[in-house]
Amino acid sequence: MAGMPGAGKTTLARALASIGFVMICPDEEMFREPPHPGIRSVPGAEEANAG
């Protein structure tokens, strides 16, 4: 899904997830532990995972 900031993408994605759709956030996937193969170090990854 793509759109302008504040257009309601996350709100729609959460609503769809509540009825069984799978919600995948690229930022969450990129910073998850363990990191994707090929990603050795991402600046700020520790802070992203702590939140």
ZAMIRO-597889 format. One line per field, with one value per atom (N, C-alpha, C): residue number from 0; atom name; x, y negated, z. Coordinates in steps of 0.2 Angstrom, whole numbers, plus 5000, padded with zeros to 4 digits. Layout:
N
k = c(NUM  ...)
a = c(CA  ...)
c1 = c(X  ...)
c2 = c(Y  ...)
c3 = c(Z  ...)
// end
This chain:
51
k = c(0  0  0  1  1  1  2  2  2  3  3  3  4  4  4  5  5  5  6  6  6  7  7  7  8  8  8  9  9  9  10  10  10  11  11  11  12  12  12  13  13  13  14  14  14  15  15  15  16  16  16  17  17  17  18  18  18  19  19  19  20  20  20  21  21  21  22  22  22  23  23  23  24  24  24  25  25  25  26  26  26  27  27  27  28  28  28  29  29  29  30  30  30  31  31  31  32  32  32  33  33  33  34  34  34  35  35  35  36  36  36  37  37  37  38  38  38  39  39  39  40  40  40  41  41  41  42  42  42  43  43  43  44  44  44  45  45  45  46  46  46  47  47  47  48  48  48  49  49  49  50  50  50)
a = c(N  CA  C  N  CA  C  N  CA  C  N  CA  C  N  CA  C  N  CA  C  N  CA  C  N  CA  C  N  CA  C  N  CA  C  N  CA  C  N  CA  C  N  CA  C  N  CA  C  N  CA  C  N  CA  C  N  CA  C  N  CA  C  N  CA  C  N  CA  C  N  CA  C  N  CA  C  N  CA  C  N  CA  C  N  CA  C  N  CA  C  N  CA  C  N  CA  C  N  CA  C  N  CA  C  N  CA  C  N  CA  C  N  CA  C  N  CA  C  N  CA  C  N  CA  C  N  CA  C  N  CA  C  N  CA  C  N  CA  C  N  CA  C  N  CA  C  N  CA  C  N  CA  C  N  CA  C  N  CA  C  N  CA  C  N  CA  C  N  CA  C  N  CA  C  N  CA  C)
c1 = c(5004  5000  5005  5003  5007  5002  5004  5000  5004  5001  5004  5004  5008  5008  5001  4999  4993  4986  4987  4981  4977  4980  4976  4979  4985  4987  4988  4991  4992  4985  4980  4974  4970  4970  4967  4971  4978  4981  4979  4979  4977  4970  4965  4959  4958  4962  4962  4965  4971  4974  4969  4965  4960  4955  4954  4949  4953  4960  4963  4968  4969  4974  4981  4986  4993  4996  4998  5001  5009  5012  5019  5022  5026  5029  5036  5038  5045  5050  5049  5053  5054  5049  5049  5053  5052  5056  5063  5065  5072  5076  5073  5076  5075  5072  5070  5077  5077  5082  5081  5085  5091  5090  5095  5094  5094  5091  5091  5098  5099  5106  5109  5115  5118  5118  5114  5114  5118  5124  5128  5127  5126  5125  5121  5115  5111  5111  5113  5114  5107  5106  5100  5096  5098  5094  5092  5097  5096  5090  5090  5085  5078  5078  5072  5069  5073  5071  5069  5072  5070  5063  5060  5054  5048)
c2 = c(5006  5000  4994  4989  4983  4977  4971  4965  4960  4954  4948  4949  4945  4946  4943  4947  4945  4947  4951  4953  4958  4962  4967  4974  4975  4981  4986  4984  4988  4989  4985  4986  4991  4991  4996  5003  5003  5009  5012  5008  5011  5014  5011  5013  5020  5020  5026  5032  5030  5035  5038  5034  5036  5041  5041  5046  5052  5053  5058  5057  5051  5050  5050  5051  5050  5043  5040  5034  5034  5032  5032  5025  5023  5016  5017  5014  5015  5012  5007  5005  5010  5013  5018  5024  5026  5032  5030  5024  5022  5022  5020  5020  5026  5031  5036  5040  5044  5048  5056  5059  5057  5054  5049  5045  5050  5047  5051  5052  5058  5059  5053  5052  5046  5040  5039  5033  5034  5031  5032  5027  5021  5016  5010  5008  5003  4998  4992  4986  4985  4985  4984  4990  4996  5002  5004  5003  5004  5000  4994  4989  4992  4994  4995  5002  5006  5013  5012  5007  5005  5002  4999  4996  5000)
c3 = c(5000  5000  5000  4996  4996  4996  4998  4998  5002  5002  5005  5013  5016  5024  5026  5031  5034  5031  5025  5021  5024  5030  5033  5031  5028  5026  5032  5038  5044  5047  5047  5050  5046  5039  5035  5036  5036  5037  5044  5049  5056  5056  5052  5052  5048  5043  5039  5043  5046  5051  5056  5058  5064  5061  5055  5052  5048  5049  5047  5042  5039  5034  5038  5034  5037  5035  5041  5040  5040  5035  5035  5034  5039  5039  5037  5031  5029  5034  5038  5043  5048  5051  5056  5053  5047  5044  5044  5042  5041  5047  5053  5059  5064  5062  5066  5068  5073  5075  5073  5070  5067  5061  5059  5053  5047  5041  5035  5033  5029  5027  5023  5023  5020  5023  5029  5032  5039  5039  5044  5050  5048  5053  5051  5054  5052  5058  5056  5061  5064  5071  5074  5075  5073  5073  5081  5085  5092  5095  5093  5096  5093  5086  5083  5086  5088  5091  5099  5102  5109  5110  5104  5105  5104)
// end
